[in-house]
Amino acid sequence: MQDIVRPINKCRVCGHNDWLDVVSFGSTPLAGNLLGKEDAPGGETLFPLDVVVCRKCWLMTLRHVIEPDVLFGHYRYVASDAGSIIQHMRQLVELCIGWIGLTDGDLVVEFGSNTGAHLQLFQQAGMRVLGVDPARNLADIANGRGVETIPAGFITEVGQEIASGHGPARLVYGRQCFAHIHDIHEVLNGVSALLAPDGLFFVEVPYLVELLANNQFDTIFHEHLSYFSLGSLCRLFESHGLRVVDVHTADVHGGSIVVFAAPTTAGYEVRPAVAEMLAEERSQGIAEEGTYRKFAERTERVRAQIRELVCGVVAEGKSVAGYGAPTKGSALLAACGLGHQEIRFCSDTTALKQGKILPGSRIPIWSPEQAGDHVPDYYLLLAWNYAPEIISKEKSFLENGGRFIVPIPEPRVISAESAL
C-alpha cells in the first residue's frame, strides 16, 4: 500500500509545508474505477480521502497522492457530448482563434485530450492538431476519428519531442485535467519546451471559489488532486516564466475558470478580468481559514441531509435510482453512505460505463433503454451540473409523477409543479 499511496510533503504550487486540515471523507474506493460483474464484493482497495489547504498560497489539495497507473489504469471518463459542453467548446475555439490570430496550419496541442472531440473543432477550423492522453483506450478512439493522439502523459520530454517533430505550438492547453496531475511543474516544463514565443497556453479547471460557495463536496475525489483559485495559478505560472493575461468563467462542471497565460516575453496586454477576479477572491475570503471551516461544517450537514432524504423515501416504499454515473456521483454516494440497498441502478448514456458497477456502492449502471423498463419513483440527480438540460429532457417523467432529487448545493426535490 505504501508503494502506491503516499502523503504529500510539500505544496505542489509553492513548495511550503504548512497545512490547514479541511475535511476528511475517510477511506473510500477510487470513484472512477468502475467494476465488472465478475469483480467480487469487498475486494476493492480503499484509499484515504483527506482535504487540506496550503496556508501560504491557498491551494486546496488532497493530503495523499496515489500512483497514476492505479488511478487511471481503467479510466472510463469520456468527454461529455451534452449540448452545453459542445457549445462551450466551440466558444473556446473562437476565443483562442481571436486571441492570438490562429491561422491555417498553426499547431494546436491539447494534453489530457480524451477522445479528441475538442481538438476536432480546431482541426475543422484549419489548424494542425495533436493530442496527448495517458489513457490508451481514449487515445485509440481519438486516432480512430482522425485526431492524431499520443498515448502518454504530458511531460518535459514529450513536449520537446513534439516541438522537434512538429515545430513549436501556437496554442497548448488542457481542459478539466490539470487538477488530476501531481507533478504540475513537469507539465509546465513541457509547455515551455513546446510553446512558440508568441504562443498562448490555457487551462480550464474547476474553480475553488465555486466549489466552496456551492458546497460541491462531491467533486472531491482521488483523481482530483488540486482545487485551484486564480491566485494559486498565477503564482504557479509565474514560476515557469508565464504571465496570466486573461481569465474567463465557464458554467461547466459546476463552475470553472479558463486561465490564459503567455511567455512573459510575448508582450501581451494583461486584460482587466485578471485583477477583477483576484480582487473578488480576496473579498470571498479565499485566503482566510474560516472560509474552509465553514465549508467543512456545511459539507457534514448536507451529507447527512441527503442520506436522510433518500433513506426516508425508501422507507416509504418508493424506489430511487441514480441519473447519470459520473465520477462525482460515485463520490457523493460514498460520502453519504448510500449503496445498492437504497439506489436500484444508475442510468447513463456512456456506452463504456453501461454494464459496469459503481465502486463501493455496488450499484449497477444501465443504459437509458434498460432504465426505461424500470422507471423509479425518484431519480437522484448525480449529474446535477446538467440539471436544467436533464429536467427539460425528462418532462414526461415528471408529468407521470416522477421526481428528481437534486443533491447540490442543498438537497431539494423537483416535481412537475416545481420544475426548474
Order of alpha helices (4+ residues) and beta strands (2+ residues): beta-beta-beta-beta-beta-alpha-alpha-beta-alpha-beta-alpha-beta-alpha-beta-alpha-beta-alpha-beta-alpha-beta-beta-alpha-alpha-beta-alpha-beta-beta-alpha-beta-alpha-alpha-beta-beta
